[in-house]
Amino acid sequence: MSEPDARARPGLLVVISGPSGAGKTTIARGLERRIAGSVFSVSMTTRPRTDRDREGVDYFFVDSDRFEQVRADGGFLEWADVFGRRYGTPRAWVEQQLIEGKVVILEIDVAGGKQVHERIPEMLGLLVLPPSEEALLDRLRARGRDDEDEIARRFAQAKSEMAEARACGAYDEFVVNDDLDRAIEEAVAIVRRRRG
Ligand code: 5GP
């Protein structure tokens, strides 16, 4: 008997990063919808849960002790401290999905993307960019989620993160989100091309 299809095809790890407000979550979820056999990796975080967050869908929300325990046990493929809050990618789950031939989508920051690239150099690194700095600032404000101090902090962080992503070698594809539908199309085409 022949092997099931999923096994005939190697898995692909897709790391999507970009500044807050660039639209990377929407693009990552768009990919998950459009690419057959793709799965979205749900990270563990110590940041507080907001009204919009769904437990187990957007994140697994845990306290610092639990996060440390998982980290100490080697349970994260990568982890990072973002604005004093920790985020980590579940290692065993991701590895299992890749063995099963899935396209595994990680929506993580650049520090995390670099760590994954060191471990799994064949990953596809996709950086989502805003059309301009002004557009990024407008989008951060339009989210209505943060106060001006937080917006200024995220804007400064976004600029240094984009520079770091361009320099570090983990990201080989850059998608400018000038129009969401178009950007999703472009991301889908990139993943399909890489998957063969
Ligand atoms: P937010 O709190 O706005 O959902 O996410 C803040 C930042 O943390 C975003 O840049 C997001 O991509 C990143 N992030 C989310 N999960 C992870 C993770 O598991 N690892 C890393 N390194 N970054 C993550």
Boltz pocket constraint, residues with backbone or C-beta under 6 A from the ligand:
constraints:
  - pocket:
      binder: B
      contacts: [[A, 16], [A, 17], [A, 18], [A, 19], [A, 20], [A, 43], [A, 44], [A, 47], [A, 78], [A, 79], [A, 80], [A, 82], [A, 87], [A, 88], [A, 89], [A, 107], [A, 108], [A, 109], [A, 110], [A, 111], [A, 112], [A, 113]]
      max_distance: 6.0
